[in-house]
Amino acid sequence: MLDFSPVSTLPADRRKTMVDCQLRTFEVTDPAVLDAFLATPRECFLASSDLALAYSDAQQVVASGDVRRAMLTPMVLARLLQGAEVDKGCRVLDVGGGSGYSAAVLARLAGSVVALESVAGFSSAAAANAAQLGLETIHVVTGPLSAGAAADAPFDVILVNGAVEEGLEALFDELAPGGRLVCVTRAPGQVGRSGKATRFDKIGSDVSSRYLFDAAAPVLAGFERKPQFVF
């Protein structure tokens, strides 16, 4: 059983401070994105022991058993969502969102959200948190992250909650024409948690990419570069 705070326990002005001092200063200007972060109590998605850090700009981690899932920092998540141009007409796939914070923010921007997790404990937590907050447009599914959610495709927007080295092909196939996928990409030679926030656009059967901003995020499990064998 994951020990998450079931209700908002911190003053709302903590969220406003995060929005004003982290998001706005990181070039997040979309009013809808800012409002979505103001309306979503991040502390509900963290372990009770971590509540004091709910609105910190430091990396936060949630756990289910032995599996740990890093949350995107609010700054990186907000800039990715702004870059994805999410609106109420969008059907969104949220990949690897752990306890459901990113899905909850997306639910305030999009028409519907499918939250995909590979760990049943995270899926249960995300579903419970969505229900507690009355976010009825979130549908939680469990399965391999890199396989996406073909049964619910196509999607107008796909968010990958972490850095990606490879393995996006199935997700590209699940994008609708004109769809966008946003994530942090890490190229060969990049070390640590460095990376580039990237937007991929599906045009016909082709996918193009463009750089959004520099970002730090750990590689999301399932999107690691496979070892190269040398003979």
C-alpha positions in Angstrom: 0.0 0.0 0.0 1.5 3.4 -1.0 1.5 6.0 1.7 0.2 9.1 -0.1 -1.6 12.0 1.4 -5.3 11.6 0.5 -6.2 15.2 0.6 -4.5 18.6 0.2 -2.7 19.4 3.4 -0.6 22.4 2.5 -1.7 26.0 2.1 -2.7 27.0 -1.5 -0.2 29.9 -1.4 2.6 27.2 -1.6 1.3 26.4 -5.1 1.1 30.1 -6.1 4.7 30.6 -5.0 5.8 27.6 -7.1 3.9 29.0 -10.1 5.3 32.5 -9.6 8.9 31.7 -8.7 9.5 28.5 -10.7 7.1 28.3 -13.7 6.8 32.0 -14.7 10.5 32.6 -14.4 11.1 29.5 -16.6 9.2 31.1 -19.5 5.9 29.3 -18.8 3.4 31.9 -20.0 0.3 29.9 -21.1 -2.5 30.9 -18.7 -4.2 27.5 -19.0 -1.0 25.7 -18.0 -0.4 28.0 -15.1 -4.0 27.6 -13.9 -3.7 23.8 -14.1 -0.7 23.9 -11.8 -2.4 26.3 -9.4 -5.4 24.0 -9.2 -3.5 20.7 -8.6 -2.3 19.9 -5.1 1.1 18.2 -5.7 1.3 17.0 -2.1 -1.5 14.5 -2.7 0.8 12.6 -5.0 3.9 12.3 -2.7 4.6 10.1 0.2 3.5 11.5 3.5 7.1 11.8 4.6 7.9 14.1 1.6 5.1 16.6 2.0 7.4 19.4 3.0 9.1 19.1 -0.4 6.0 19.1 -2.5 6.6 22.5 -4.1 10.4 22.4 -4.1 12.2 22.6 -7.5 14.3 19.5 -6.5 13.7 16.1 -8.1 11.0 14.1 -6.2 10.7 10.3 -6.3 7.8 8.1 -5.5 8.0 4.4 -4.8 6.0 1.2 -5.2 7.7 -1.7 -3.5 11.2 -1.8 -4.9 10.4 0.3 -7.9 11.2 4.0 -7.8 9.7 6.6 -10.3 11.2 10.1 -10.6 8.7 12.8 -11.1 9.5 15.5 -13.6 10.2 18.8 -11.8 7.3 21.3 -12.1 9.4 23.6 -14.3 10.2 20.8 -16.9 6.6 19.4 -16.8 5.0 22.8 -17.3 7.3 23.7 -20.2 6.7 20.3 -21.9 2.9 20.8 -21.5 3.1 24.3 -22.9 5.2 23.0 -25.8 2.6 20.3 -26.5 -0.2 22.8 -26.9 -2.8 20.8 -25.0 -6.4 21.9 -25.2 -9.9 20.6 -24.3 -10.1 18.9 -27.7 -7.1 16.7 -27.0 -7.0 13.0 -26.1 -3.8 12.5 -24.2 -1.6 9.6 -23.2 0.4 10.1 -20.1 3.3 7.6 -19.9 5.1 6.7 -16.7 3.4 9.2 -14.4 3.8 7.3 -11.2 1.2 8.3 -8.6 -0.7 10.4 -11.2 0.4 14.1 -10.7 1.1 14.7 -14.4 -2.2 13.0 -15.4 -4.0 15.3 -12.9 -2.5 18.4 -14.4 -3.3 17.2 -17.9 -6.9 16.4 -16.9 -7.4 20.2 -16.3 -6.1 20.9 -19.8 -7.3 18.1 -22.1 -10.6 16.4 -22.9 -9.5 13.0 -21.7 -6.3 11.4 -20.3 -5.1 7.8 -20.4 -2.5 7.3 -17.7 -0.2 4.4 -18.5 1.9 2.7 -15.8 3.9 -0.5 -15.9 3.7 -1.0 -12.1 0.3 -2.0 -10.7 1.0 -0.2 -7.4 1.4 3.1 -9.3 -1.7 2.5 -11.4 -3.7 1.9 -8.2 -2.3 5.1 -6.6 -3.0 7.2 -9.7 -6.6 5.9 -10.0 -7.2 6.6 -6.3 -5.7 10.0 -6.4 -7.8 10.9 -9.5 -10.9 9.7 -7.8 -10.1 11.7 -4.6 -9.7 14.9 -6.6 -12.9 14.2 -8.7 -10.9 14.0 -12.0 -13.3 11.7 -13.9 -11.6 12.1 -17.3 -8.6 10.1 -16.3 -8.5 6.4 -17.3 -5.6 4.4 -15.8 -4.1 1.4 -17.6 -1.3 -0.9 -16.7 1.3 -2.3 -19.2 4.7 -1.8 -20.7 5.5 1.9 -21.1 7.2 1.7 -24.5 4.3 -0.3 -25.9 1.8 2.6 -25.2 -1.9 2.0 -25.0 -2.9 0.8 -28.5 -6.4 -0.1 -27.4 -7.1 3.5 -26.5 -5.2 5.1 -29.4 -5.0 7.4 -31.4 -3.8 10.3 -29.2 -3.5 13.9 -30.0 -0.8 14.4 -27.3 1.6 11.9 -25.7 3.7 12.9 -22.6 6.6 10.7 -21.6 7.6 11.4 -18.0 11.3 11.2 -18.2 14.3 11.1 -20.5 14.3 8.8 -23.5 17.3 7.3 -25.2 15.3 5.1 -27.7 12.1 3.1 -28.0 9.5 5.7 -29.1 8.4 3.8 -32.2 5.2 2.3 -30.8 4.2 5.6 -29.3 4.7 7.4 -32.6 2.3 4.8 -34.2 -0.3 5.7 -31.6 -0.2 9.4 -32.5 -3.2 10.8 -34.4 -2.4 12.8 -37.6 -1.1 16.1 -36.4 -0.4 14.6 -33.0 2.5 15.7 -30.7 4.7 13.7 -28.4 6.9 15.5 -25.8 9.7 14.2 -23.7 13.3 14.8 -22.7 15.7 13.1 -25.2 19.2 12.0 -24.3 21.6 11.5 -27.2 24.8 9.3 -27.2 27.5 11.0 -25.3 25.2 13.0 -23.0 25.9 12.0 -19.4 24.1 12.2 -16.1 20.7 13.7 -16.3 21.4 16.1 -19.1 19.0 16.2 -22.1 16.9 18.2 -24.5 13.2 18.7 -24.1 11.9 17.7 -27.6 8.5 17.9 -29.4 7.8 15.3 -32.1 5.1 16.1 -34.6 3.3 13.5 -36.7 2.7 14.7 -40.3 1.1 12.0 -42.4 3.2 8.9 -41.7 6.3 10.9 -41.0 7.5 12.2 -37.6 9.6 15.4 -37.3 11.3 16.7 -34.2 12.2 20.1 -32.8 14.1 21.3 -29.7 12.2 23.1 -27.0 14.7 23.7 -24.2 17.5 22.2 -22.1 16.1 19.9 -19.4 17.3 17.4 -16.8 15.5 14.2 -16.1 16.5 10.6 -15.4 15.9 8.0 -18.2 12.4 6.4 -17.8 12.5 2.7 -17.4 11.7 1.0 -20.8 13.3 3.8 -22.8 17.0 3.0 -22.1 19.5 2.6 -24.9 20.2 -1.1 -25.5 23.8 -2.2 -25.0 25.9 -2.4 -28.2 27.9 -5.6 -28.7 31.3 -5.2 -30.1 33.0 -8.2 -31.7 
